Amino acid sequence: MTTMTEASVREFKMPDVGEGLTEAEILKWYVKPGDEVTDGQVVCEVETAKAAVELPIPYDGVVRDLHFPEGTTVAVGMSIIAVDVSGGAAPVEAPAPAAEPEPEKKPEGRQPVLVGYGVAASSTKRRPRKGPQVPVQEPAPVQETPAVIQAELNGHGAPAAALRERPLAKPPVRKLAKDLGVDLTTIVPSGPDGIITREDVHAAAAPEPAVVETPAPTAAPAQAPAPVPTYDTARETRIPVKGVRKATAAAMVGSAFTAPHVTEFVTVDVTRTTKLVEELKQDKEMQGLRVNPLLLIAKALLVAIKRNPDVNASWDEANQEIVQKHYVNLGIAAATPRGLIVPNIKDAHAKTLPQLAQALGELVVTAKDGKTSPAAMQGGTVTITNVGVFGVDTGTPILNPGESAILAVGAIKLQPWVHKGKVKPRQVTTLALSFDHRLVDGELGSKVLADVAAILEQPKRLITWA
């Protein structure tokens, strides 16, 4: 039977597919062990905290191992797939022949645990652990669980077999338990995947309530231990919070409790804007482009920012500075199956109306397909969220982190409106502008919102004000 030299195996590591991202979840494998791959071929799709991204392999060869199953979250820098680049056929599993110990090499990183195959083979040596040493034996294949894999990734230094016999807890929690004299094996974990938390340790270390002697003829019954939470899976569905939705939740909480939000509203007659949209659809310069009210609303906001440039800024807490932006990266909030994302159109202020329409169309299609890149969601300066597509009048939007303003657009509805002294049916909508009151005062915010409304009421101002 043939074997494969370690020199012929290339380990492809999880890359940093965004700006400073630390982990990604493997959504789907497109290859399996034994498949031939070529340089540039997409081997898997991963989801970061910002978007789903396809990963191409950077060399030719035959897939030897997939180190993690679909659904596993892997840290950046961990090897995810092994490829034999020797040019031979896929290897046949065979016991490794005895060999002289190799000189110790500096490890490049921890080798992942493979589901169904025990600890992955490695040419590097682990640092000896303190305490009695156990003779090394060839382990029998064992079925690893995701919790064990995640514990190994979280930095537990013991082999996978040892992890089964010790409670799962991060090093700081273990130190806390040692300091408080708490035996981790006696604790019922409350964390995800059976991990013991600091709260669990503190609860276990809490002193028993003192029993006060009373003349009562019988002693108070001992307090029963807290029951382990149970869930009615027939009536409830629990969905892990991760990926885009987890990042969005953290960003919204951070924004809501960091920037003092102020929201102002205005209801406006947009009948002339809706008529202009229909005329633009027939214009030969706009043929094949996405033309709708959102296009003109975006253009109106860009003109309002040009007239009131101080609104296009951000607050630098570390340096205690207001950073004024001389460009507009216009964010468009998009609801996707993976959660809310806010890609932005770079340098939207410099685009013509046809260019803006093209950019909007591409942004929407890419978001719906789940192919928005992390770079497309970085560097936004202001955002539009169109809640009107859901039939609601408007809302109080939360700022995208790092931005100073966000415009919410409500549904455009036919309503009775006083026009030229008479009540007539007109197309009406409500706009809401939220802004960071640290750097945008009420006057500036009001001017921006009033300018947007004025342009949508009289769209010819796109020409006279631009």
C-alpha positions as CSV (number, residue, x, y, z in Angstrom):
1,M,0.0,0.0,0.0
2,T,1.3,3.5,-0.8
3,T,1.8,6.2,1.7
4,M,2.3,9.9,1.3
5,T,5.2,12.0,2.5
6,E,4.3,15.0,4.6
7,A,6.5,17.1,2.3
8,S,4.0,16.6,-0.5
9,V,1.0,17.8,1.6
10,R,0.1,21.5,1.5
11,E,-2.2,22.8,4.3
12,F,-4.5,25.6,3.2
13,K,-5.3,27.9,6.1
14,M,-8.4,30.0,6.8
15,P,-7.4,33.4,5.4
16,D,-8.5,36.8,6.7
17,V,-11.2,37.5,4.0
18,G,-12.1,40.9,5.4
19,E,-10.6,43.7,7.5
20,G,-9.4,42.3,10.8
21,L,-11.8,39.4,10.9
22,T,-10.8,36.6,13.3
23,E,-13.0,33.7,12.4
24,A,-15.4,32.3,9.8
25,E,-18.0,29.5,9.6
26,I,-17.7,26.9,6.9
27,L,-21.0,26.9,5.2
28,K,-20.4,24.4,2.4
29,W,-17.7,22.2,1.0
30,Y,-17.5,21.9,-2.8
31,V,-14.9,19.1,-2.7
32,K,-14.3,15.9,-0.8
33,P,-11.2,13.7,-0.1
34,G,-9.9,12.2,-3.3
35,D,-11.1,15.0,-5.6
36,E,-8.6,16.7,-7.9
37,V,-8.3,20.5,-7.5
38,T,-6.6,23.2,-9.6
39,D,-5.1,26.5,-8.7
40,G,-8.0,29.1,-8.3
41,Q,-10.7,26.5,-7.9
42,V,-13.3,27.4,-5.3
43,V,-13.3,24.6,-2.6
44,C,-15.7,26.0,0.0
45,E,-17.9,28.8,1.0
46,V,-17.5,30.5,4.4
47,E,-19.5,33.1,6.3
48,T,-17.7,35.8,8.3
49,A,-19.3,38.3,10.6
50,K,-20.0,40.4,7.5
51,A,-20.7,38.3,4.4
52,A,-20.5,34.9,2.7
53,V,-17.3,34.4,0.7
54,E,-16.0,31.7,-1.6
55,L,-12.5,30.5,-1.0
56,P,-10.3,29.4,-3.9
57,I,-7.4,26.9,-3.4
58,P,-4.0,28.4,-4.4
59,Y,-2.4,25.2,-5.9
60,D,-3.0,22.0,-7.9
61,G,-3.3,18.6,-6.3
62,V,-5.6,16.0,-4.8
63,V,-7.7,16.6,-1.6
64,R,-6.3,14.6,1.2
65,D,-8.5,15.7,4.2
66,L,-11.2,18.3,5.1
67,H,-10.2,19.2,8.6
68,F,-13.6,20.6,9.6
69,P,-17.3,19.7,8.8
70,E,-19.8,22.2,7.5
71,G,-21.2,24.4,10.2
72,T,-17.9,24.7,12.2
73,T,-16.5,28.1,13.1
74,V,-12.8,28.2,12.4
75,A,-10.2,30.8,13.6
76,V,-8.2,32.7,10.9
77,G,-4.9,31.0,10.4
78,M,-6.2,27.4,11.2
79,S,-5.6,24.8,8.4
80,I,-9.0,23.8,6.9
81,I,-8.0,21.5,4.0
82,A,-4.9,19.3,3.2
83,V,-3.9,18.8,-0.5
84,D,-1.4,16.4,-1.9
85,V,0.6,18.3,-4.5
86,S,2.9,15.5,-5.5
87,G,0.8,14.7,-8.6
88,G,0.0,11.2,-7.5
89,A,-3.4,9.5,-6.9
90,A,-5.3,10.0,-3.7
91,P,-3.6,8.2,-0.9
92,V,-4.8,4.9,0.6
93,E,-5.0,4.9,4.4
94,A,-2.3,2.6,5.8
95,P,-0.6,2.4,9.2
96,A,2.4,4.7,9.3
97,P,5.8,2.7,9.4
98,A,7.9,3.1,12.5
99,A,10.5,5.9,12.1
100,E,13.2,7.5,14.1
101,P,11.9,10.6,16.0
102,E,12.5,13.8,14.1
103,P,14.3,16.7,15.6
104,E,11.9,19.1,17.3
105,K,10.6,21.9,15.0
106,K,9.0,25.1,15.9
107,P,5.3,24.5,15.4
108,E,3.5,26.7,13.0
109,G,0.2,26.4,14.8
110,R,-2.1,23.8,16.4
111,Q,-3.3,21.0,14.2
112,P,-7.1,20.7,14.1
113,V,-9.0,17.7,15.3
114,L,-10.7,15.8,12.5
115,V,-14.2,14.7,12.9
116,G,-14.3,10.9,13.0
117,Y,-10.5,10.4,12.9
118,G,-9.3,11.5,16.3
119,V,-6.3,13.9,16.6
120,A,-4.9,14.9,13.2
121,A,-1.4,13.6,12.5
122,S,1.3,16.2,12.8
123,S,5.0,16.5,12.2
124,T,5.4,18.9,15.1
125,K,5.7,18.1,18.7
126,R,3.5,19.5,21.5
127,R,5.1,21.1,24.5
128,P,5.3,18.5,27.3
129,R,2.6,19.0,29.9
130,K,3.5,19.3,33.6
131,G,2.8,16.3,35.9
132,P,3.1,12.5,35.3
133,Q,3.7,11.5,31.8
134,V,1.7,8.7,30.2
135,P,3.3,6.4,27.6
136,V,2.3,7.4,24.1
137,Q,0.0,4.8,22.4
138,E,-1.6,4.7,19.0
139,P,-5.1,5.9,19.7
140,A,-8.1,4.1,18.2
141,P,-10.3,6.2,15.9
142,V,-12.9,8.1,18.0
143,Q,-15.9,10.2,17.0
144,E,-15.2,13.8,17.8
145,T,-18.0,16.2,18.6
146,P,-18.2,19.9,17.6
147,A,-17.9,20.9,21.3
148,V,-14.6,19.0,21.6
149,I,-13.3,20.6,18.4
150,Q,-14.3,24.0,19.6
151,A,-12.7,23.5,22.9
152,E,-9.5,22.5,21.2
153,L,-9.6,25.7,19.1
154,N,-10.3,27.8,22.2
155,G,-6.9,26.9,23.5
156,H,-7.3,23.9,25.8
157,G,-3.9,22.3,25.7
158,A,-4.9,18.7,26.3
159,P,-5.4,16.1,23.6
160,A,-9.0,15.4,22.5
161,A,-9.2,12.2,24.4
162,A,-8.3,14.0,27.6
163,L,-10.9,16.8,26.9
164,R,-13.7,14.2,27.2
165,E,-12.8,13.6,30.9
166,R,-12.5,17.2,32.0
167,P,-15.2,19.9,32.0
168,L,-15.1,22.5,29.3
169,A,-14.1,25.9,30.5
170,K,-11.8,28.7,29.3
171,P,-8.5,29.3,31.0
172,P,-9.6,32.4,33.0
173,V,-12.6,30.4,34.3
174,R,-10.4,27.5,35.3
175,K,-8.2,30.0,37.2
176,L,-11.2,31.5,38.9
177,A,-12.5,28.1,40.0
178,K,-9.0,27.2,41.4
179,D,-8.8,30.5,43.3
180,L,-12.3,30.0,44.8
181,G,-11.7,26.3,45.5
182,V,-14.5,25.1,43.2
183,D,-14.4,21.7,41.6
184,L,-15.4,22.1,38.0
185,T,-16.6,18.6,37.7
186,T,-19.4,19.4,40.2
187,I,-20.8,22.3,38.1
188,V,-23.7,22.1,35.6
189,P,-22.5,24.3,32.7
190,S,-24.9,26.9,31.3
191,G,-22.7,28.2,28.4
192,P,-23.0,27.2,24.8
193,D,-21.8,23.7,23.8
194,G,-21.6,22.8,27.5
195,I,-18.9,25.4,28.5
196,I,-18.7,26.5,32.1
197,T,-19.0,30.3,32.6
198,R,-17.7,32.6,35.3
199,E,-21.3,32.9,36.5
200,D,-21.5,29.2,37.0
201,V,-18.3,29.2,39.1
202,H,-19.5,32.1,41.2
203,A,-22.8,30.4,41.8
204,A,-21.1,27.2,42.9
205,A,-18.8,29.2,45.2
206,A,-21.6,31.1,46.9
207,P,-21.9,30.1,50.6
208,E,-24.9,28.1,51.8
209,P,-27.4,30.3,53.6
210,A,-27.0,30.1,57.4
211,V,-29.7,28.2,59.2
212,V,-31.1,30.3,62.0
213,E,-32.2,28.3,65.1
214,T,-35.9,28.7,65.8
215,P,-38.2,27.2,68.3
216,A,-40.1,25.5,65.4
217,P,-40.5,21.8,66.0
218,T,-39.2,20.8,62.6
219,A,-36.2,22.1,60.7
220,A,-36.6,23.8,57.3
221,P,-36.3,21.5,54.4
222,A,-33.0,21.6,52.5
223,Q,-33.1,23.7,49.4
224,A,-33.3,21.6,46.2
225,P,-30.6,22.2,43.6
226,A,-31.7,24.5,40.7
227,P,-33.2,22.4,37.9
228,V,-31.4,22.2,34.6
229,P,-33.2,24.3,32.0
230,T,-35.4,22.2,29.6
231,Y,-36.9,23.4,26.3
232,D,-40.0,22.3,24.5
233,T,-38.6,21.5,21.1
234,A,-42.0,20.7,19.8
235,R,-43.2,24.3,20.4
236,E,-40.0,26.3,20.2
237,T,-37.2,26.6,17.7
238,R,-33.8,27.9,19.0
239,I,-31.5,29.4,16.4
240,P,-27.8,30.0,17.2
241,V,-26.9,33.7,16.9
242,K,-23.8,33.8,14.7
243,G,-22.3,35.2,11.5
244,V,-23.9,38.3,10.0
245,R,-26.8,38.4,12.5
246,K,-24.5,38.3,15.5
247,A,-22.3,41.1,14.1
248,T,-25.3,43.2,13.3
249,A,-26.8,42.8,16.8
250,A,-23.5,43.8,18.4
251,A,-23.1,46.8,16.1
252,M,-26.7,48.0,16.8
253,V,-26.3,47.7,20.5
254,G,-23.0,49.5,20.5
255,S,-24.4,52.3,18.3
256,A,-27.6,52.8,20.2
257,F,-25.8,53.1,23.6
258,T,-22.8,55.1,22.3
259,A,-24.2,57.7,20.0
260,P,-27.0,60.0,21.3
261,H,-29.6,59.5,18.7
262,V,-32.1,62.2,17.6
263,T,-34.8,61.5,15.0
264,E,-36.8,64.0,13.1
265,F,-39.8,63.4,10.8
266,V,-41.3,65.1,7.8
267,T,-44.3,64.1,5.6
268,V,-44.0,65.2,2.0
269,D,-45.9,65.2,-1.3
270,V,-43.8,63.2,-3.7
271,T,-46.2,63.1,-6.6
272,R,-43.8,65.0,-9.0
273,T,-41.0,62.6,-8.0
274,T,-43.1,59.5,-8.9
275,K,-44.0,61.1,-12.3
276,L,-40.3,61.8,-13.0
277,V,-39.5,58.2,-12.2
278,E,-42.0,57.0,-14.9
279,E,-40.5,59.5,-17.4
280,L,-36.9,58.3,-16.6
281,K,-37.9,54.7,-17.3
282,Q,-38.6,55.8,-20.9
283,D,-35.4,57.7,-21.3
284,K,-32.9,56.0,-23.5
285,E,-30.0,57.0,-21.2
286,M,-31.7,54.9,-18.4
287,Q,-32.6,51.9,-20.5
288,G,-31.7,48.6,-18.7
289,L,-31.0,50.4,-15.4
290,R,-32.9,50.1,-12.1
291,V,-35.1,53.2,-12.0
292,N,-37.4,53.7,-8.9
293,P,-38.2,56.3,-6.3
294,L,-35.2,55.1,-4.2
295,L,-32.9,56.3,-6.9
296,L,-34.2,59.8,-6.7
297,I,-34.3,59.7,-2.9
298,A,-30.6,58.7,-2.9
299,K,-29.8,61.6,-5.3
300,A,-31.8,64.0,-3.2
301,L,-29.8,63.0,-0.1
302,L,-26.5,63.4,-1.9
303,V,-27.6,67.0,-3.0
304,A,-28.7,67.8,0.6
305,I,-25.3,66.6,1.9
306,K,-23.5,68.8,-0.7
307,R,-25.5,71.8,0.6
308,N,-24.8,70.8,4.3
309,P,-21.4,69.0,4.2
310,D,-20.9,69.1,8.0
311,V,-23.5,66.3,8.3
312,N,-21.1,63.9,6.5
313,A,-18.8,63.2,9.4
314,S,-17.9,60.8,12.2
315,W,-16.9,61.0,15.8
316,D,-13.4,59.8,16.7
317,E,-13.8,58.9,20.4
318,A,-10.1,57.9,20.9
319,N,-8.7,61.2,19.6
320,Q,-11.7,63.3,20.6
321,E,-12.1,64.7,17.1
322,I,-14.9,65.2,14.5
323,V,-13.8,63.7,11.2
324,Q,-15.4,65.5,8.3
325,K,-15.6,63.4,5.1
326,H,-15.1,65.0,1.7
327,Y,-16.6,62.0,0.0
328,V,-19.9,60.1,0.4
329,N,-20.0,56.4,0.6
330,L,-23.7,55.9,0.5
331,G,-24.9,52.9,2.4
332,I,-28.1,51.0,1.5
333,A,-29.6,48.8,4.2
334,A,-30.6,45.4,2.7
335,A,-32.5,42.6,4.3
336,T,-31.0,39.2,3.3
337,P,-31.7,35.6,4.5
338,R,-28.5,35.9,6.6
339,G,-29.7,39.2,8.3
340,L,-29.4,42.9,7.7
341,I,-26.4,44.1,5.9
342,V,-25.4,47.7,4.8
343,P,-23.2,47.7,1.7
344,N,-22.3,51.1,0.4
345,I,-21.7,52.8,-3.0
346,K,-18.2,54.2,-3.0
347,D,-17.9,57.8,-4.0
348,A,-21.6,58.1,-4.7
349,H,-21.3,61.9,-4.6
350,A,-19.3,61.8,-7.9
351,K,-21.7,59.6,-9.9
352,T,-24.2,60.8,-12.5
353,L,-27.8,59.6,-12.3
354,P,-27.3,56.7,-14.7
355,Q,-24.1,55.6,-12.8
356,L,-25.9,55.8,-9.5
357,A,-28.8,53.7,-10.9
358,Q,-26.3,51.1,-12.2
359,A,-24.5,51.0,-8.8
360,L,-27.8,50.6,-6.9
361,G,-28.9,47.8,-9.2
362,E,-25.6,45.9,-8.7
363,L,-25.7,46.4,-5.0
364,V,-29.2,45.0,-4.7
365,V,-28.6,41.9,-6.8
366,T,-25.3,41.1,-5.1
367,A,-26.9,41.4,-1.6
368,K,-29.9,39.1,-2.6
369,D,-27.4,36.5,-3.9
370,G,-25.5,36.6,-0.6
371,K,-22.3,37.6,-2.4
372,T,-21.6,41.0,-0.9
373,S,-17.9,41.3,0.0
374,P,-16.7,42.5,3.3
375,A,-15.0,45.4,1.6
376,A,-18.3,46.6,0.2
377,M,-19.6,47.1,3.8
378,Q,-16.6,49.1,5.0
379,G,-16.2,52.8,5.1
380,G,-19.8,54.0,4.8
381,T,-20.5,57.6,5.7
382,V,-24.4,57.9,5.6
383,T,-27.1,55.3,5.0
384,I,-30.6,55.0,3.6
385,T,-33.0,52.4,4.8
386,N,-36.2,51.9,2.8
387,V,-38.7,50.5,5.2
388,G,-41.5,51.5,2.9
389,V,-41.1,48.3,0.9
390,F,-42.7,46.6,3.9
391,G,-45.8,48.8,3.7
392,V,-45.0,50.8,6.9
393,D,-45.0,54.6,7.1
394,T,-41.5,55.1,8.6
395,G,-39.4,54.2,11.6
396,T,-36.7,55.5,13.9
397,P,-33.5,54.0,12.4
398,I,-30.4,53.3,14.4
399,L,-27.1,54.7,13.0
400,N,-24.7,52.4,11.3
401,P,-21.6,52.4,13.5
402,G,-19.1,55.2,12.5
403,E,-21.7,57.2,10.6
404,S,-23.5,60.4,11.6
405,A,-26.9,60.1,9.8
406,I,-29.3,57.6,8.5
407,L,-32.5,58.3,6.4
408,A,-35.5,56.1,6.7
409,V,-38.0,56.2,3.8
410,G,-41.6,55.1,4.4
411,A,-44.2,53.7,2.0
412,I,-45.4,56.0,-0.8
413,K,-49.2,56.1,-0.6
414,L,-52.1,57.9,-2.3
415,Q,-53.5,60.2,0.4
416,P,-55.7,63.3,0.5
417,W,-53.5,66.4,0.4
418,V,-54.0,70.1,0.1
419,H,-52.6,71.1,-3.3
420,K,-53.0,74.6,-4.7
421,G,-55.7,75.3,-2.2
422,K,-57.7,72.2,-2.9
423,V,-57.8,68.7,-1.3
424,K,-56.6,66.3,-3.9
425,P,-55.3,62.7,-3.9
426,R,-51.5,62.9,-3.9
427,Q,-48.6,60.5,-3.5
428,V,-47.3,61.1,0.0
429,T,-44.5,59.6,2.1
430,T,-42.9,60.2,5.5
431,L,-39.2,60.6,5.9
432,A,-37.2,60.1,9.2
433,L,-33.7,61.2,9.8
434,S,-31.7,60.0,12.8
435,F,-28.4,61.7,13.5
436,D,-25.6,61.6,16.1
437,H,-26.3,64.6,18.3
438,R,-22.6,64.8,19.4
439,L,-21.7,66.3,16.0
440,V,-25.0,67.1,14.3
441,D,-27.2,69.7,16.2
442,G,-30.9,70.2,15.6
443,E,-30.4,73.0,13.1
444,L,-28.1,71.0,10.9
445,G,-30.2,67.9,11.0
446,S,-33.3,69.8,10.3
447,K,-31.7,71.5,7.3
448,V,-30.7,68.2,5.8
449,L,-34.1,66.6,6.2
450,A,-35.9,69.7,4.9
451,D,-33.6,69.8,1.8
452,V,-34.4,66.2,1.0
453,A,-38.1,66.8,1.3
454,A,-38.0,69.9,-0.8
455,I,-36.2,68.1,-3.6
456,L,-38.7,65.2,-3.6
457,E,-41.5,67.7,-3.7
458,Q,-40.0,69.7,-6.5
459,P,-37.4,67.3,-8.2
460,K,-36.3,70.1,-10.6
461,R,-34.2,71.3,-7.6
462,L,-31.9,68.4,-8.5
463,I,-30.8,70.7,-11.3
464,T,-30.9,74.1,-9.7
465,W,-29.3,72.9,-6.4
466,A,-26.8,70.4,-7.7
